[in-house]
Amino acid sequence: MDSLVVIIYLAAMVGFGIWGRYKAKNQDDFLVAGRRLGGWLYTGTMSAVVLGGASTIGGVGLGYTSGLSGMWLVFSIGLGIILLSLFFAPRIQKLEIYTVSQMLELRYGKGSRFVSGAIMTAYGLMISTTSTVAYATIFHALFDLNKAWSVLIGGGIVILYSMLGGMWSITLTDFVQFFIQTIGIFLIMLPIVLSKSGGITELFASLPAEQTSPVGIGWQAILGYILIYTLGLLIGQDIWQRVFTARSPSVARWGGLTAGIYCLLYAVAGALIGLAATKIVPGIEVQDDVFVAVVDAAMSPLIGGLVLAAALAAMMSTASGSLMAAATVCRQDIVEPLLARKDILPVTEGTVESDSAAVGGTGATKTGSVPTYGSSGSTKSSLVKSLVRETGDEVRDSRIYLIGLGVVTLILAMIMPSVVEALTVAYNLLVAGLFIPILGGLIFKRGTIVGVMAGMVLGSLTTIVIMITMGIYSSEAIYLGLIASLLGYVIGSLVSKPTPPEVMAAWKERLNR
């Protein structure tokens, strides 16, 4: 019965993907859902994209091993969404761009797009990999498949519905998945496991104090989670791409705030489920196995199927959103710029910008040395060939990139042993490489492209070296990576020429409109 429930759910997701295909008529629709999501859809899709395998499978596993304080991984994600929504999302929404790397180029000028795109693509792939690894455990438990077949079947479904309608398919499936995971986790799983463990009062009374303390893991570990996940949520391409879908700054602010609060509650629920699981299924050695084990032990096949569908909903929404983010950045910021022509064509007054890239039917152009993206690009004196080539069918090309990187994700999922390990690698690279340059672009007027490049390279290399020599979970990786990035950014900016006035003027105009 539980397998049948999950099969029906998967078929429904493909159906929503087909529906989304008819709504994705151009590049704007495919990449950012036409920039017209209202509050309900925006809140649902933002919540769904951040609460994936690590938040669900990993969050319950951390509750099992660390107690109530295991909530801090997901809690930090919620804090990141709240901070982004209150302080940055309305400004980001006004930019009308498609990628984080394009924001860096708008703010600093040409030079950082390839390196930042490479970091962001790696981040997107790793986030998608974490959810793929996580839902493969569900397929293994339900259908008795080995890991390879579990990854291939689950991943194939995610790639299929994402490829069909792009962000519209993902948004529609995300909203349904948000609804399913809310019912499955909050209304079914949490009450059942707490009841099976004797109730929350008896459960807490039977456990040692460090297991029931919200800070039992220690402040150093909590700070590490905040530095990695809260800061990472502020700058992730998968998160920004959802901000770009909002129809107004108000939707981006208040819809995001609601999603962030939902994440905080989800964090506590996961930790409590993990705590209860210590009484229901004691002795589990691999923390990623706890979720499925407690479902099998505490629930009937029908109810268990609903809960497993909820877990799949959380994982697949994150996998699809992160895959879309990686494909968008890879195409727009890495591959296509290398293939684009660099010649400058004269443009007279009233000339149609036929040589601009067809990005959402509107183009990405450069005016003088100032790049413009989205629907607002117009020039009077000169037109630089777009950094994203016009091919005549950008939706088709985006689908090709999405399928290609989807295959890469499946391969990574087969060799990645832990969802939390993959997530840590992704966020370490993202935060150490890009947080300082992006934040600096928003608050530090003296920042320059030289500082950006120095900050990205030094931060990323430092973090990679520390993870290799001291271990992936070493807190020094993120601390030293951020310090190296900050030093590189500040020193590089101060010893180089200021950002050209025309670039800064265009940046301020874009933010203030």
N, C-alpha and C positions, 0 to 999 in steps of 0.2 A: 504493500500500500504506500509506504513512504517513497519508494522508487517511482511509482505512478504519479504522485503529487509533484515530484521534481521534474519528471518528463513533461508534464502539462505546463509547468512553469517555463521550462526551456523553450517549448514550442511557442508559448505566448511571447517570449522575448524576441524570437525570430519574426513573429507576426508584427510586433511593434517596429522592428527594423524595416520591414517591408513598407509599413505605413509611412515611416519617416522618409523613405526614398522618394515618395511623391511630394514631400515638402521641401526637399533639398534641391532647389532649382538652379542655384549658382554657388559660387565660392563662399559668399557671406553666409548663406544658409548652411552649407556643408561644414564650415569651420566654427561659426559662432551663432548658429541657429537664427540667423537674420538679425541679431542684436535686438530682439524684441520679446524676451521673456519677462512675464510679470512676476509678482511676488511669490505666488504659490509654486509655480514651476521652478523659479530660481532657487527658492529655499530647498525644495526637494532635491534638485540636481546637485546643489552645492553640498548638502549633507551626504548624499549618496557617494559622491566622488571621493570624499576624504575618509569615509568609513568603510574600508575594504578588508582585505585578509588579515593585515597586521592588527587592525582595530578590533576585529571580531574574533578570529581564531587566536591571534597573538594576544589580544586583550584578555580573553578568558584564561589563556595559558599563563599570563603574567599574574593574574589574580590567584591562580592555583599555586604558583611557586612563591610569590612575594606578598600575597595577602591583599588587603584593601589598597595598599599603596601601589599595587600593580596597575592602578588606574592612570598613573601619571603619563604614560605614553599617549593614550588617547586624550586625556585631559589637556595635555600640551597642544595637541592638534586643535582642540576646541578653542583654546586661548588664542592660537594663531589666527583662526578664522574670525574671532571677535575683534582682535586688533586690526587685522586687515580691513574688515568691513567698516569699522568706525573711523579709521584714520587715513586709509589709502584707497580703498575700492572706489569711492566716488571720483577721485582724480584719475585713477586708472581707466575707469569706464569712459571718461571723456576723450581719451587718446584715440579711440577708434582704430586700434591696431590689432594684430593677430598673435604676436609673440612677445615674450619678455626681451628677447634680443633686439627687436625693433624699437622697444622703448629705450634701450641703451644707445642705439644709433641716433634716435631722435634727440636725445639729451646731450650726447657727447660728440656726435659726428661719426664719420665712417672709421672703422678699424676694429671693433670688438665683436662684430656679429658672428664670425666663424667660431671663435673660441667659446663665447657664451652659448652659442647654439650647440656646440659639441657637448658642453657640460649639461645643458638642459635636456638634450636628447638622451644622454646616458641616464640622467635622473628619471625621465619618463619611462624608459625601458625597465629600470629596476623597480619602480613602483608597480608597473604592470606585471612584472615578474612575481612580486610578492603575492599579489592577489591570485595569479595563476597557480602558484605553488599551493596556496591555501585552498582554492576550490578543487584542486586535484585530489586533496585528501577526502573531500566530500564524495567525489565520484568513485574513489577507491572503496570507501566504506559502503556506498549504496549498491554499486554494480560489480564489486569484486574485481576491479580492473587494476592492472599494474600502473605504476606512476606514468609511464610513457603514454599509454592509451588514455589515461585520465586527463593528462595535459592536452593531448591532441584533440580529444572530443570537446572538452570544455573550452579550450582556446579557440577551436574552430568555430564554435557558436558565437563567441565574443567577436571574433574577427568578422564573421558574416554579418551580424546585425549592425556593427559599427561601420562596415564598409558600405552597406546599402544606403543609409541616409545620413551618415556623418553625425554632426552634433545634434541634428534633429532626432535621429533614431536614438542616440545616446540620451538625450533629454527625456524623450518619451519613456524609454525603458528605465531611466533613472528614477523618474517620478513613481512609476509602478513599484520599482525595487525599494524605494524609500518607504512606501506604504507597507509593503510586505515585511521588510526588516523591522519596522516599528511594531507591527503586530507580533511577529515571531519572537523578537527579543524581549520587548517590554511587557507584552500582554500574555505571552505563553511561557517562554522559557524561564524568565526570571521568577515569576510566582511559583512555577512547578518545582524548580530546583531548590528554592528556599523552603518550600513546604516539605520536600523529601528529606531535607537536611535538618528538619526539626523546627524551622522558623528562624527568623533573623536574630531574635533575642537568645535563643538556646545556642544557635551557631556561634555567635560572638562570645558567649560565656564559655564555650568549650575549646576555644582557640587561644594560643598565647597572645600576649599584648601586642607584640610586634606584627602579628598577622592581621590584627584588627585596627592598627594605627594607620591613618592616612599618610603618614610620613615615615612608615617603617623602613623603607628602603634607604633612608638617609637623604639629607639635603644635597649632598654632592651628586647623587644619582638623579635627584629631581631636577637640579640645575642642568645636568647634562641633557635630560629629556627636553627641557624648555629651550635650551640653546639649539638643539638639533631640530626638533619638530615645530616648536612655535615659530622660530625664525624661518625655518624651511617653508612653512605654510604661507608666510608673507610674500614669498618670491617664486613659488612653484609655477611652472607653465600650465600644468593641469588646473590649478586654482585660478590663475589669471584668465585662462581661456573661458572659464565659467563666468568670471566678472564681465568679460567682454560680451556675454550673451544678454546681460541685463538691459532692459529698455530705457533705464534712466539711472542717474546717480542715486536717487532715493531707493530704488529697488536694490541696487548693489549694497547700500548701507544696511537697510533694515532687514532685507531678506537674508543677507549674510550674517547679521547679528543673531537672527533666529536660528539659523543653521549652526552657529557656534555654540549657542546654549544647548541645542539638541545634542551636540557632540559631547558636551560636559556630562549630560545625563547618561549618554551611551557609555562613557568611560566608567562611571560608577556602576552601571548595570553589569558590564562585563567583568569587573573586578569581583562583584558580589556573586556572580555565577561561578567564577573560578574558586572563590572561597567555599561555596556550597559543594562544589565538586570534590573538594578534599575529603568530605564526609561520604559522598555517594560513590566515588570511584578512586579510592586511595591507591597510592603506589605507582602512578603513571610516571614513567621516566622521561618521556618526550613531551614537552609542554604543548606542542602543536597538535597532539593527539587528544587533548583533554576535551575539547568541544564535542567531537563526535562521540567520544566514550560516554560522556554524561547524557547526551541525547539518547543513546542506545539503552543506557541503564535506567533512565528516569521517565521515559515517555513511551506511549503506545506508537505503533507504526504510523498511524495517520497524523497524530500530533507531531511526532518526530519528523515526518515528511515536511510539514509546514515550517518547522523550525529550521530544518536543513535548507529549505527553499529560501528562507530569510537570510541564512548565512551566505548562500550562493548569490542572493540579490546584492548583498553588501560587497562581496568580492568582485562580482562581474561588473558592477557599476564603476568601481575604481579601476579595474583592468581596462575597460573600454575607454574611460576618460583619459587615463595616462597614456594609452596607446595612441589615441587621437592627438594628444599633446606632443608626443615624440615624433609622430609622423608630420605634424604641422611644422615643427621646428626644423626637422631634418630637411624637409623640402624647401621651406622658405628661407632658412638661414644658413644652410650648409651646402647642399648640392646645387640648387638652382642659381645662387649667386656666383658659383664657380663657372657656370655655363653661360651666364648672361653676358651680353656684349657691353662694352664699356664706352662706346663712342658717344659723343655729345652731338645732338641734332638741334639746329636752330628752330625756334618756334616763334611765330609771329602772333600778333594780337588776334585772338579769336580762333586760333588753330585748335582743332580737337586733338586731345592727347592720345593719338592712336597707338603710340609706341609705349604707353605705360602698361604695366602688368595687369592682366585681368584678375584682380583679386577681389572677389565678391562683386565683379562687374564694375568695379570702381577704380582699381589700379593702385599700384604703389610706385610713386615717382620720386624724383629728387629735384628740388628747385635750387639751382646753384649747388651749394654743398649741403643743403638741407633736405634730408629725405622726408617724404610724406607717404602715409599709408591710409588705406580705408577710403572713405567716401569724400574726403575733404581736399584731396590733392588738386591743385591747379597751379599753372605757371604762367609767367608773362614774358620772360626773357630767354630762358633756355630749358632744355629737358634732357636729363641724363637717363640713359637706358635703365630700365628697372633692374633691381637686384634679383627680382623673381621673374623669370622669362614668361612671356606670353606664349602659350602653346596652343590656344584655341579651345582647350577642354580642361580647365583646371580641376574640375570635380573628378574627372577620370584620373588625372595625375595624382590627386590626393588619395584616391582609392588605391592606386598602385603602391604608393609609399606606405599606406596603412597596412596593406597585406604583407609587404616585404618586412616591415618592422614587427608585424605580428608573428611572422615565422621566427625572427630573431628572439622574440619574447618566449616562444614555446621552447626553443633550444635552451635558453637560459634557465627556464623553469625546471627543465629536466636535470640540470646539474646543480641548482641552488638548494642547499640542504635546509635552510631555515628562512621563514618569512621575515622574522625580526632582523636577521642578519642582512638580508637583501635591503630591507628598509633603512637600516643604519648606514649601509654603504651609500645608498642614494642620497639621503639627507646630509650626510657628512660632506659629500662632494658638492652638493647644491649650496649649502650654507657657507662653507669655507671658500668656495669659488666665486659666488655671485652676490651674497647678501650685502657685503660692504659696498661694492660698486652700485648696486640698485638703490640701496638706502641713501647712499651719497648723492646719487642723481636727483633724489627727491628733496634733500635737505641741505646739501653742501654746494654752494654756487661755484666754488673754486675747483671742483672736480673736473678732471680732463681725461681724454682718451688714453693718455700715457699712464695715468694713475689707474684707470680701469684695467688695462692689460696687465700691469704689474700686480694689482690686487688679485685678479683672477688666476694668473699663473702661479704666483707664490702661495696663495691660499690652497689651491688644488693640489699642487705638488707636495706641500708640507703635509696635508692630510693623508695623501696616498702613502707617503713614506712612513708616517706614524702608524697607519693601519697595517702596513706590511710588517714593520719591525716590532710593534707593540701589541698588535691585535686589533680586530675590527671594532671591538667594544671599548677600546681604550678611550677614556675621556680626554686624554691629551690630544687626540686627533682633531677634535673640534676646537678645543681651546687654542692650541698652537696654530691651527689653520686659520682661525679668525684673526689672531694677532698678526700673523704673517700677511694676511690679506689687507688688514687695516694699515699696517706699516707701508706696504707696497702702494696702496691707493693714495694715502696722504702724501708720502714723499714724492711719488711719481707725479702727482698733481701739482705740488708746490714747485718742483724744479722744471716743469714744462710750461709752455705757453698756455694762457687761458683758452677755454673753448671759444671759437669764433663768435663774435656778437650776433651774426645772422642766425647761427644755430640756436643760441640762447633765446633770441627773439621769437623764433618759430616755436620753440619749446614752450615758452610762456604763453604765447597766443593759443597754442593747442590746449593747455591746461585751463586757461581762463575763459574759454568760450562757453 
